[in-house]
Every structure is written in structure tokens, then in C-alpha cells.
Amino acid sequence: MANPLAEANLIKVKYAFQIVSEAGLCLGIKAKDGVLIAVERSMECRNTPSQKIFQVNDNVVCAVTGVQSDASLLMKQALMSAERYESRHRRPMSCAEVAFELSDAKRTYNQADQLWTLAVSILYMGWDAKCCYQLIQSHPNGSYTGCKSACIGNKFDIVSAMLRQELCGIEAITLEEAKQLAIKVLSNSFADFSAANYEIATLQRARSRTVYDVLRGADVNKLIR
């Protein structure tokens, strides 16, 4: 006999996935010397910060797509959890620990709320001494996985296929090569691709510290040319 509660949960999760698949694109690429994330700006954020990239702590940065209010709720929890964790353990949460924390929060919320699933997918980029550079992709249902490249949001299937094709047979690329690859894939997938409607951020190590940087429009234009 069918379980009405399980069926209702499946429907709302499918709806959340549909919302995310129609939202602004987020792309991630892990390199041997860093990690890159590129996000599509909304129309009202052209040439301004996208409000889709959040720094959780010194070593972890997230990019979100989907319902902005749901994303803001999760990012607030991430910041509070990271602060509590660092105060208790005297070290920052790792990328995997942040991904686990928010994925668990998604599952808990989804089970508690009968009407709505948090319609958010997240890309996490980070560094820690044990795993080095990390790129993790999570979905509205609370599942998450580590990856070499990832794409969430609008045209995710097309962009993901292009990334897999470009990286097939290549063990690792440099961060500079990842920047060029991101530009190539995005410009081939979106006719309106420009520095004005995409924000690109990187995370890498320099002088024994993690450096998070958002590329300026002029730097993105140089890559495009």
C-alpha cells in the first residue's frame, strides 16, 4: 500500500529540484593548486556582487542557487555552526564538515515541513590539511558528493557534459587552466556570457594561508579575450 507521506515528500523534493534547475547557474572546478566557482548574476545584480557566494570561514566558501530566502536561511546556519565549531574545537570546520552540517539541516527541515522542501543546491569549495583542496556538490534532498567539476542551476546538464568532456583523461589542471576552462564552457553555453553577468571566485593557498578572491570584471574580460 502506498505511503501518502512518502509520496508527498517525493513530490515536494521533485518540485525543489525543478526550481533549482531553472535558477541561475553555478559552476565549480577543482584544480591541483586551488578551486574555482563561477555564478550567474541575477538581472538586478549586473556588475555588482551576485549575493550568491558566501564565505563560511577562512577555509570554506559556498555558492548557492535556487530560492534566495531558503539559501539565506542555510547560510545563516552555516555561519553560526562554523563559529560555534571553531570556538569549541579551536580549528575551522572543514569543507566536508560544512557540507554535512547543511545537508543534515536540509534533511531535518524536509522531514519536519510537510509543505515545502528547501529549494537550494550548493557548491562548496575549501581547503584543509587532511584532504587539501575540495569541491563538493549538494542537492535539495540533502545528498552531497565530492567532485572534480560540478554544475547546478540552469543548463546544468549541458554544462556538466561539457566539463566532463574537457576534463576526460586529465588527472589534474592548474587554477589558471580552470579559469580558462570556465570561460570556454560558459561562453559556449550562454550567448549572453560576459563579465557583467557572471561572478568568478577562487580559493587557493599562499604563504601558509587560504586566500579567497573574487575576480574583478577587468580580469574576467582579460580571460574572455
N, C-alpha and C positions, 0 to 999 in steps of 0.2 A: 504493500500500500504506500502511495506517495506521501511524503512528509511535506505538508504545506509550508512549514517554516523554512525547510531546506530549499524548497522551490522559490520562495520569496527572496531568500538570501542570494540564490543564484541569479535571479532576475536583476536585483539591485547591483550586484557585482558586475554583471554584463553591461548594465547601463553606465556604471562608473568607467569601465574600460572604453566604452564608446565615447564618452565625454573627453577622456584623456586623448584618444586617437584623433580628435578633431581640434585639440588645443595646440598652442604654439610648440614648435619643435625644440627639443633639447638633444644635443649630440655630445657624446663623450668618447675620447680616445686615450688609452694608456700607452705611454712611451717608456723607454728604458731609463730616461732621465727626468720624467715628470708626467703630469696628467693634464689634459685639456678638456674644457667644456665649452660648448657654443650654444647659446639660447636665442630663440626668436623673440624680438621685442614686440609688444602689442602696439597697435596703431597710435595710442596716446603716449607711448614711451619712445617714439622715434628720436634718436640722438641723445637719449637720456638713459640712466641706469634702468635695466629691464625690470627690476624688483622681482626677479625670478632666481637670483643667485644669492645664497646666504652662507656666511662663514660661521660655522658652529663653534670651532675652537681654532687654535693655532695650526692644527694639522688636518682639519676636515672642512670641506666646502660642499654644499648641496646646490643642485639646480632642480627646480620643480616645474611641472606643467600640469594643467587641469584647472580645477576650481580654486581661485586665488584665496578665498576665505578658508577653505579646507587646508590649503598649503600653509597659510599663515598660522593656523592652529597647530599644525605639526611642527613648524619651525620654532614656535614659541616653546613647545615641549622639548625640542632638541636642545635649545639654548639653556633651558632650566636644568635638564638632565645632565648636560655636559658640565655645567657649573657645579652641580651637586657632586658629580662623579670626581671631578678634579679636586674639589675640596676634601673629599673622603679618601681618595687614593693617591693624591699628590702627583698625579700624572694625567694628561689629557685622555679622553675617550678616543679609541682608535676608530678608523672609518667603519670597520666591521661592527664594532660595538654600537656606534650611532645608527647604522642600518638596522641592526637587530632591535634596538630600542624603539625606533619609529615603526618598523614593520609589526612589532608586537602591539604597539599602540593602535595601529590600523586594525589589526585583527580583533582586539578588545572592543574597539568602537563599533566595528561592523557587527559583532555578535550582540552588542547591547542595544543598538539602534535598529529598530525593525523597518524603518522607512528610508534610511539613507546610508550609503557607503561613502567614505572619504574618497572623492574622485580626484586622486593625485597620484602621479608617478614621480619618482625621484631618482636622480643620478647623484651618486656620492663620489667625490674624489678625495683622496687622502694619502698620508704617508705615516708609517710607524716603523720602529726599529726592527720589528719581527717580520713584517710582510713587505716592507719597502712601499712602493707606490701601489695604490689600489684604485680601481674603478668598480663601483657596484651599482646595479640597476634594481629598482624596486617597483612593484605594481600595486594597484588599488586593493587587491585581495590580501596584501601583506607578504607575498612571496618576494624573495630577493636573491640575486646571484652576482658573483664576481665575473668580470668580463674584460676582454682586451679592447673592445669597442661596443658602443651601445647607442640606441636612439629611441626616444619616446616622443609622442605627440604626432602632429600632422605629418603624413607621408613617412611614418617610421619604418614601414615595410620596405619602401623603395630605398631609403637612405641606408637602412641596415644592410640590405643586399649589396649595395654599392661598397660599403665599408668592408664587408666580408670579402668581396671580390678583390678589392685593392690590397687587403692585408693577407690574403691567402698565400701560404707558403713562406711568409715573412715572420721570423721569430720575434723581432722587436724593431721599432723605429725610434728615431730621436724626437724630441719635443718639437724641434723646428720642422721636421718632416711631418709630424702630426698636424701642425698649423697649416702647412701646405695641403695636406690631405683633406682637412676640414673645409678649407676654402674650395677645393676642387669638387668635393661631393656636394656641398651646399649650392655652389654656383650652377652645377649641372642639374640640380633637383628643383631649384626655385628661380624662375625668370626674374624675380624682383630682388634677388640677393644683392645686398650692399652693406657697407659698414654702418649705415644708418639704421638698418632693421635687424641686425644681429649683434649680440654681445659675446665676446670670447674671453674666457678666463683661463689662467694656467696655475698650476701648483707644482713647485719643484724645491729641491734642497739647494741651499747656498750657504757656505760658511757655517755648517752645522745647525742651520735653522731652516724651517719650512717657509717658503716665500709664496704668497698668494698674490696674483697680479691680474688686473683686468686690462686688456689691451685697449689702447686709445684708438679712436677712429682712424687717425692718420696711419697708425701701424697696421691696422686691418686693410686699409686701402693699399699700402705697400705690398701686402701679401696678395691682394687681388690682382695687382698689376704684374 
